Amino acid sequence: MSALVATAEVRRLRAELAEVAAGRAFLLQAGDCSESFDEFTAPAVRNKLKVILQMAVLLTYGSGLPVVKVGRIAGQFAKPRSSPTEDIGGICLPAFRGHMVNGDAPDAQSRTPDPRRLLGAYHQSAATLALLGSFAHGGFADLSQVHSWNLEFVASSKEGRRYNRIANEIDRSLRFMAACGIDLDSEETLHKVDFYTSHEALILHYEEALTRMNSADGLWYGQSAHMLWAGERSRRLDGSHIEFLSGIANPVGVKVGPSIKPGELVRLCERLDPKRQPGRLTLIARMGADKVRDVLPPLLQAIAGEGFPVVWACDPMHANTFLSDGGRKTRRFDDIVREIEGFFSAHGEAGTFPGGVHLELTGDNVTECLGGLDEIGEDRLHVRYTTTCDPRLNARQAIELAFLVSELLQS
């Protein structure tokens, strides 16, 4: 199989993440909980990218910093599960582990692992990367167009108008540049973006098949994506996933939950970034809205004290999941916001940089997370609940969240 991403792009992302680690850029990592074989279309890829671009413009304005855009896309087809089985309609079935492994239909045949799905994931990833490149460099990412989408969001509801100040300030900034003689139409950087891909390196046979040695520097690169990470369940210090990530030159990440101790995290950093290279390691905190302010500060102090130049990103999704009264997994928008606020607060007290956010979202008008401007309640979860695994922010909730994070960055 041919490599999916180029080593030059991987190195460029690592350099950009080094800027995040130094407090000179901000990371937006976002996309599907688990990509689907059944819902792959060009409009779906476009809409997901559209939301991420809209968020990036708001975060750029709020922080005054470049935003590094990394998608959970073109490879996020496998999901770890807390139980090997699940009960559906009184029938015990093998758990759905993502379309790279098995199917989500509730029958034994679909739930049987099929190695041919690895090839399906590879081919869909290649097609997705081609679409992303076309959109990111073909005019779709034009700054003026992205800003107009945000203006439409602000105008589309009475409640959304509370974000009018930020939208108007961005509008004035664009007019100011034009008045200063900057030709916005010919300025190339305003019409295209660099967009990178990432996923959890869960199925190691797949990752190893796409790992190559680069003859220019003699290093091994995982070329299934620009960035790979280990999850909370797969980050064992002596486990195969950490062993694999320690051997590739890509930027890598680790999900960090509330159970980890400072000493354990330091040992993980030593394993993955022994040379303390900026841009190499991203720690993705997923603590929960009620725990982040207490659990995160000792970890920040331990890593800063050991001199690791890591990127700290906040995943406010995974530790805030619960079952609704109707039995559907969901998340409260307010809990997501509270965890991000706690993340920023902990960094403020520690004197460290809150480097980014890591979100599960879609460009579709789903009803999977509660709250937000549209005030989605439990009685509406069934209306368009299409995720194959965990609940995602819909487009409006994601953009609202970007406005709120932009305000945090300004303050």
Secondary structure, DSSP 8 states (H G I E B T S, - for coil): ---SS-HHHHHHHHHHHHHHHTTSSEEEEEE-SS--STT--HHHHHHHHHHHHHHHHHHHHHHTS-EEEEEE-SS------SSSEEEETTEEEE----TTT---SSSTTTTS--THHHHHHHHHHHHHHHHHHHHHHTTTT-HHHHHHHHHHHHHTSTGGGGGHHHHHHHHHHHHHHHHTT--TTT-GGGT---EEEEEE---HHHHHHTEEE-TTT--EEETT-SEEEE-SSS--TTSHHHHHHHTS-S-EEEEE-TT--HHHHHHHHHHH-TT--TTSEEEEE---TTTHHHHHHHHHHHHHHTT---EEEE--SGGGEEE-TTS-EEEBHHHHHHHHHHHHHHHHHHT----EEEEEB-SS----SBBTTTTB-GGGTTTT---SSS--B-HHHHHHHHHHHHHHHH-
